[in-house]
Amino acid sequence: MEFYQLIEQRESVRNYDPERKVSDKVLGRILNAGRLAPSASNRQPWTFVLVSSNEKLKEVKACYQRSWFQDAPHILVVVGDKSKSWVRPYDGYNSIETDLAIAMDHMILAAENEGIGTCWIIAFDYEKLAKAIGLKKEEVIYCITPLGYPREGYQKKGNKIRKPLEEVVRFI
Ligand SMILES: Cc1cc2nc3c(=O)[nH]c(=O)nc-3n(C[C@H](O)[C@H](O)[C@H](O)COP(=O)(O)O)c2cc1C
């Protein structure tokens, strides 16, 4: 799909078809888009945890109790390791969140290109999710998204509510 059109049409999907799993091939392409993302000093401090088994999905879905979330056939959890990400020497700023956000956005846009719906989620119960995925001591969860086909007949809203360009750009 044409890149600007893809950005224009992507929107958060909160309506998934629970019966329609995404093929391994398509999932692989989406995950690979995350792998190819840039990161500070190319540290790639991430792990992409893809939850697809019904048993694990049940456990993971308890971390975010919205009815639409319960329908997702896959959940992607973006995990980082702070000990592996780049740290700015003079003030200790750690690039982990930026690195993970870029990887997540690559996968979100790749999913859109495949006709797969996504929705960034950070308002989940951290402890529940950490336990469900067996998070390691050195790891942090940054964000999650369902991956799934929107239900048949689902209509995109198609009205991006965004500030005008003049308001968010400053030319100096
Ligand atoms: C960092 C981040 C966190 C978000 N967390 C949530 C969330 O916890 N639950 C939710 O339903 N949507 C969440 N969203 C989705 C936003 O509400 C949504 O992207 C925004 O309203 C713009 O709408 P659009 O994605 O349809 O363009 C999040 C988005 C981002 C970027």
PDBQT file of the ligand as one rigid body, heavy atoms in Angstrom, charges set to zero:
ROOT
HETATM    1  C1  LIG A 201       1.329   5.241  23.939  1.00  0.00    +0.000 C 
HETATM    2  C2  LIG A 201      -0.123   4.947  23.667  1.00  0.00    +0.000 A 
HETATM    3  C3  LIG A 201      -0.910   4.354  24.631  1.00  0.00    +0.000 A 
HETATM    4  C4  LIG A 201      -2.239   4.024  24.386  1.00  0.00    +0.000 A 
HETATM    5  N1  LIG A 201      -2.978   3.349  25.334  1.00  0.00    +0.000 NA
HETATM    6  C5  LIG A 201      -4.234   2.976  25.058  1.00  0.00    +0.000 A 
HETATM    7  C6  LIG A 201      -4.967   2.179  25.989  1.00  0.00    +0.000 A 
HETATM    8  O1  LIG A 201      -4.483   1.808  27.054  1.00  0.00    +0.000 OA
HETATM    9  N2  LIG A 201      -6.236   1.810  25.645  1.00  0.00    +0.000 N 
HETATM   10  C7  LIG A 201      -6.805   2.166  24.457  1.00  0.00    +0.000 A 
HETATM   11  O2  LIG A 201      -7.956   1.768  24.206  1.00  0.00    +0.000 OA
HETATM   12  N3  LIG A 201      -6.127   2.919  23.549  1.00  0.00    +0.000 NA
HETATM   13  C8  LIG A 201      -4.874   3.320  23.829  1.00  0.00    +0.000 A 
HETATM   14  N4  LIG A 201      -4.151   4.041  22.895  1.00  0.00    +0.000 N 
HETATM   15  C9  LIG A 201      -4.776   4.389  21.597  1.00  0.00    +0.000 C 
HETATM   16  C10 LIG A 201      -5.044   5.896  21.493  1.00  0.00    +0.000 C 
HETATM   17  O3  LIG A 201      -6.180   6.218  22.258  1.00  0.00    +0.000 OA
HETATM   18  C11 LIG A 201      -5.236   6.234  20.014  1.00  0.00    +0.000 C 
HETATM   19  O4  LIG A 201      -4.064   5.908  19.296  1.00  0.00    +0.000 OA
HETATM   20  C12 LIG A 201      -5.517   7.732  19.797  1.00  0.00    +0.000 C 
HETATM   21  O5  LIG A 201      -6.751   8.084  20.390  1.00  0.00    +0.000 OA
HETATM   22  C13 LIG A 201      -5.572   8.097  18.323  1.00  0.00    +0.000 C 
HETATM   23  O6  LIG A 201      -6.528   7.295  17.667  1.00  0.00    +0.000 OA
HETATM   24  P1  LIG A 201      -6.127   6.352  16.434  1.00  0.00    +0.000 P 
HETATM   25  O7  LIG A 201      -5.114   5.337  16.930  1.00  0.00    +0.000 OA
HETATM   26  O8  LIG A 201      -7.413   5.681  16.056  1.00  0.00    +0.000 OA
HETATM   27  O9  LIG A 201      -5.550   7.196  15.353  1.00  0.00    +0.000 OA
HETATM   28  C14 LIG A 201      -2.827   4.368  23.134  1.00  0.00    +0.000 A 
HETATM   29  C15 LIG A 201      -2.023   4.968  22.156  1.00  0.00    +0.000 A 
HETATM   30  C16 LIG A 201      -0.696   5.237  22.403  1.00  0.00    +0.000 A 
HETATM   31  C17 LIG A 201       0.156   5.846  21.309  1.00  0.00    +0.000 C 
ENDROOT
TORSDOF 0
